[in-house]
């Protein structure tokens, strides 16, 4: 007997002004039937009576909204073999939300006669359990619409199998603050700095010569090996414990050279681990270079990493590369097998 095909049902929730409508539009373009804010008591009936893939928006504006009830309904839907329900939580930081409300001159749905900040605080409290339970938490604070659409397409296109965990690697500059929601943070400022080489200063850690310069530091290879060993220990356990997403951040002074190079090397390492490992390494990998993205480098934000059948690392929008980001492999990560 042929197995019953699973039909994807994406529940999109989060903070008002966070970008939920944009995610729904992106899913609709992928062929999902999009429904925004149906009454909560009608959610399960709507899913069962529709044969198409569904994208359903539910937030604090939904009639009889209750995070606990939504999670209970999600649990019941997940028990049905013919369905593959997933929860996406879309959010932004307070500054971004306040700016968006100021630009649009809209009132917050939870504070129609009061301060927008009060509505944001109330909604964050109401939806906190959903953020904790989400299969994908999407921070749109600095995320361009085009990058958001690419991420949704990669994650929810028809030929994609939902991973057990999503790993986001972020490079950043310490003076500009740590990335929000970073689970693990590593400091690359002890490595030799290409900033002091006039030829390398205007380039980035995506450049082969910059990578070679950083890799020539005697401490670089041991640092990458130790990071690889640590991640070999931690990440499979995160998967086993049901963690849906993890953010790993690497920082340096400017966020352009050392941290970018280290993140790219770790991405190549983890892409290979995802292919060569077993079920405990079923993860999808995204890379974001925060400071480069802020400078306008379009492929620096949320690029997808994977490994093809021949073992070559593929970075979204670029040709296969034998050594990660630099086109060479001066510092292979040789961590022990977990």
N, C-alpha and C positions, 0 to 999 in steps of 0.2 A: 504494500500500500504506500502510495506517495505521501510524504509528509505534508501537513497542512501549511500553506505559505503564511508567513507572518506579514501583517500589514502595519506599517509604521504609523504611529499616532504621536504627534509632537505637541505637548502642552507648553505654551510659552507664557511665562509669568515674569514678575519682577516689579521694578519701581516705575511709577508714572514719569514719563520723560526720559526713561532709560534707553528706549529704542525698540520696545516690543513690537510696535507697528512695522518698523523696518524689517525686523526678523520675519514677521508674518508675510510681508510682501515678498521677501526673498524665497521663502518656502513655497508661496503660491507660484512663483516663477519656475520652481522645480516640479510643479505638477500637483502639489498638495491642494486640497480643498481647504481654504482658510475661513475660519469662523472666529469672530472676535466677541468675547464676553457673552457667551450664552449663559442663561441661569444655571447655577451650579448643580441644582437638582436634576437638570436635563443633560448633564455631561455624559454620563454613561449610556443613556438611551441614544443620544446623538451619535456616539462612537459606534454602537452596535448596529444602528440602522443605516449606516453609510458604508458602502463597499470601497470607497476610495481612500487613499492616504490622506490623513487629516492633520491640519495645523490649527490648534485651538488656542486663542488668547484668553487668559484668565488673570485678572488682577483685582485690586481692591475696589474697582468700580463695579465688578460683577455682582449681580443680585445675590444676596445671602452669602457673600464671600466669607469663607472660613478656611484657613490654611490646613487645619486638622482634617476637615471634611474632604478637602481636595486631595490630601495625601492618602486618605482612606479610599477614595474613589480610584486613585492611581494604583493603589495596591490591588484592588479588585480587578482592574483592567489588566494588570500584569499577570494575573493568575490565569488569563485566557490564552490558550496556546496559539490562537489565530492572530493575536495582536502583539505588537512590539511598542508599548508606550514609553516615551522618554520625556523628561522634564527639563526645560531650559529656563534659567533665571537670568534676566537681562537687567543690568544695573549700571549706575555711574556714581561717581563720588558727589558729595554735596555741592561742591563748587560748580561742577559741570551741570548738575540739575538746576541749580539756581540761575546759572547763566542762560540755560535753555528756556526756562520759564520767563525770564526777563526779556529775552529776544522775541518770544512768541506772544507775550502779554497774556498768557493763559493763567487761569486759577488752578490751584492744585485741587483735585477731586476730594481730598480729605480735609481741606481747609478752604472752602469756597469764600468764606468771609474773613479769613484770618491770614496769618503769615505763611508763605510757601514753606519756609524752613520747618514750621510746626507740622505741616502735612507730610513733608519728607520724613521727619522723625517718626511720626505715627505709622506711616506705611512701611518703613524699615522694620519696625517692631512687629507689625502684623505679618509680614512675609518672611521673617527670619527663618522659620522652620522650612520653608520652601527652598531657600538658598542653601541650607545645609543638606537637603535631600536631592538637590539638582544633579542631573547627569552632566550638564554643562552650565557653568556660570560664566556669563559673557560680560566683561567690563567694557563699556563703550565710552568711557571718559575721554580717552584720546584716540579712539578707534575710528578711522575714516569709514564712511558708508561703503565704499568699494571694498575695503579690506574685510568689513563685516560680512558682506555678501559672499566673498570668496570663502570665508570660513564656514558659513552656513552651507554653501554648495559642497564643500569637501566633506562635511560631517553628515549631511542628510541627503545627498544624491542617491538615486535608486540603487546604484551598484556598491554602495558602501555598507559594510557590516559594522554595527556599533561596537567600538572598542570597549574593553572593560575599564579603561582609564585613559584620560587625556592629560598629557604632560606638556606644560608650556615652559620653555626656557627663555629667560629675559636677560638681556644685558642692560646695564644702567649706569648712570653717574651718581656717585654718592652725594655730591653737593646738591643735586636736584631731588634728593629724597629716594627712599626705598620704594620699590614697586608695591602697590597695594596687593594684599592677600598672598604675599610670598610665603611659601611654606618652608623653603630652605634658602639661605642666603650665604654666598661665598664671596670672599674679598680677593680680588686679583691685583690689588695695588702694590704688592711686594714684587711683582715681576718687572723686568726692565721696560721702560716707558718709551714707545716710539715718538711720543710728543716732542722729545728733545732732539730728534733727528729732523732737520729742516725738510729733507726730501720726503720723509714718511708722515710728517705732521698733518698735511691736508688729506691724507688717505684714511682708510678705515681698516678694521680687523678683517674685513672681507677680502682685502688685497693680499696677494701671495707674498709680497715682500714684507709687508707688515707682519704677517703670520710667521714668516721665517725669522724675523727680528725677535719677536716674543719667544718663539720656540728655542732660540739660541741661549736663552737664560738657563743656566744649569738647574734651576729650581722648577722649571716648567714641566718637564717630563714626570718627575716624581709627584708634582701637584696634580696633574691630570690622572696619573695612575691611581693616586689615593682617592680622588673624586670618583673615578670609575668603580673602584672597589666598594666605596661607601654606597653608591647608587645601586650597585649589584646586590647589596644587602637590603637596602631600604625599599626600593621600588617594587620588587616582587611581593614584599610583605604588605605594602600599601594596596596592591591589587587584591591579594588574598583577603584583606580586611574589608574590601568593598569600597575603598576610596575611589570617587568618580573622577577627580581631577587634582592635579598637584602643580604648583608653580615653583620653579627653581630659578633663582636670580643670581647673577654674577655681576659684581660691580667693580668699577675702577674710578679714576678721578674724572675723566671726561666722558666715559661711556662710549668711546669711539674705537679704541684700539684693543687693549688687553682683554677687557670683558667680552667684546665681540668675538675675538679669536677663540677664547675659552668656550664660550657658548656654542660656537660653530663646531668645535672639536667634540664637545659633549653631545651635540645633536647627532653627529655622524656615528658616534659610539652607541647611543641609545637607539638609533634607527636600525643599526645592525643587530642589537640585542632583541629588538621587537620581532625581527624575522627569525633569528636563530634560536630564540628561547621558546619555552613551552607556553602553556595557558597562563602561567603567572606573569608572563611578559606581554600580554595582549594590551598594548597601549597605542594610542595615536600621539604623534609628536608635532608640536607647533613651536616656532621660534619667533621671538620678537626682539628687535634691537631698538629699544625705546628712544634713545637720543638720536639715532640715525633716522628713525621714522619722523621725529619732530623736525628734523632738518629737511624733510620732504622726500626721502628715499623710499619710493613706493613699495619696493619688495622687502623692506626691513621689518614690516609689521605682519606677524602671524603667517609666516610661510610654512608650508607643509613639508615634512621630511619623511622619507621612506627609503627602503632598499629594494632594488629590482631583483629579478630571478638570478642574475649573474653576480649579485652581491655588491653592485655599484650603488653608491648613495645618490639619491635623486632629491634635489631641493626644488620646490615648486617654482616654475618659471625659468629654471636653469638646466643645462645639460648635465648628464651623469658625471660625477667627479670621483676620482679614485681616492682622494684624501680629504673628504669633507669640503670645507669652504675654500681652501687656498689653491687647489689644483695640484698640491703635493702633500706629502704626509710626513713632515719632519718630526712630529711627536705622536706616534700611535699610542692610543690608550690601551694598556695591557693589564687590565684588572683581572683578578682571579674569577673563575666561573662560580656563580652562586648555585 
